[in-house]
Amino acid sequence: MKSTNNSNNKLTISAVHRERNAIKQVKFDNGRTVSIQEAIKLAKNDKINDVSVGKARDGRDTLRSNPSSGRENFLSNKPEF
């Protein structure tokens, strides 16, 4: 597997790990796993394809799929690990 997208050198999320319906970890296409907090930091630095950082109602940062990336790239549609 490739670790980055050749066109932009960004990571791509391939799967998510949920606990109590909340994403706690993400897995990238290179097999690397990180906490959701680390993924948010990476997204803030524009290091992940097809996601952005938003704010939850309680003010905390959340990882969100970019709507223009297509339904198959929505975090809710990613396989679980």
Beta strands, then each sheet from edge to edge (+ up, - down):
strand 1: 13-19
strand 2: 22-28
strand 3: 33-35
strand 4: 51-55
strand 5: 61-65
sheet 1: 1+ 2- 3+
sheet 2: 4+ 5-
end
